[in-house]
Amino acid sequence: MADLRDFVAELLERQGAAVETLEPDGLEVIAPEEVRAAFGWPELVRLGFGAELPVAAQRIGVEGDWLERFGTLIAARGQHAERQIALDHAPPAGDPERLLEHALELPNAVWRFQGQQPAWTRCLLIAFRATAVSDEKRENVLWLGFNIATGAALGPVLPRLRAILGGDRPWQAPDAAVREAAGPGWNAASLEARVRPALDAAVRAELAPFLRSMQRRLARDHTRLHGYHDDLRRQSLGRLAGLEGIEGAKAGADRERERQRIAAIEREYRAKLDDLRHNYALRVGVEWIQTLEVFVPTQRLEVLIRRRKGERLIHLDWHPLARLAEPPLCDWGPGLGPTRLVCDERLHLTHPSGQDPCPGCAKSFCRACHPAACPRCGKPVAP
């Protein structure tokens, strides 16, 4: 629990508390008024974080609501930051054409490498908390990354860039010259257009194992429930069949009793199904946590794309820090992976599904050109 102790010590010091380390795994805190009000502590308090506590210490752990209570001290601070990462020398990509063969795949077009030059870019790293609640609960933190200059998702560059950020490099605010070279950020509409499809794909991929596990449990419980009530119903139907053709008041009363029993079994089965639906109803919430803008040096590759008689020049960055190229720009879709299809109308680069046939008229069309409906039959595009 040393990491938790160090986190709490740093947080309380930033709030103006005087903090001293105690053994074993403890802190002695002289708390200012704001901290005392938030936690209900006296002015002098001892905190313990391990299995063995210091004398007269309160136990602090990840269980309970301690992390949420510490989060109230942070509030909105730390949710947006800017950082510059510099290299003494940003080497050029050694073999750009070979690099592009792995980073860019165009099944219906061709590309030509035009050149490369050093550049600064602004990378946007955004963290979201995704929570899924059904009969069980799952919570994950998802990171999305974008290169604002090229418009591309960072893809495999993102985890390497985050690992570098988590290293021991000193924090450096972006210089004015670097900020100008990297260019402006996105406006709200551009940000939403890029983030929404990528976030939707990331949440679906992250929750897929949880959903499969939930569906297996649901199928198991439904099979058990159906088997139990089906056996009861069959027994009653068998007894009712045995009473057919028998005359007399007692036989009539027995038949009526079995019919009522069958109706009761069916009502109970429907009620249990409703309980099962309620128990396994899935609720998914996504909450923004943090945004980090990182200014990094890159080698900017110029690529000319040709589709029939049309041409389009795009840029794709190779990141010396990660020693990887980012995926190509994607005008429609999550933007992950190297494969793009090029449309005929405006030479949009889309995810392959962005040019699927229309389910109404079977004519292929570009979802970037026509995001709302098929241009031929007018059938709305599925969300």
Secondary structure, DSSP 8 states (H G I E B T S, - for coil): -HHHHHHHHHHHHHTT-EEEEETTTEEEEE--HHHHHHHT--SEEEEE-SSS--TT-EE--SSTTHHHHHHHHHTTTTSEEEEE---S-----S-HHHHHHHH-B-TT-EEEEEEEEEEEEEEEEEEEEEEEESSSEEEEEEEEEEETTTTEE-TTHHHHHHHHHTSS-------HHHHHHH-----HHHHHHHHHHHHHHHHHHHHHHHHHHHHHHHHHHHHHHHHHHHHHHHHHHHHHHHHTT--SHHHHHHHHHHHHHHHHHHHHHHHHHHHHHHHH--EEEEEEEEEEEEEEEEEEEEEEEEETTEEEEEEEEEETTTTEE-----SBS---SSB-EE-TTT--EE-GGGG-B-TTT--B--TTT-SSB-TTT--B---
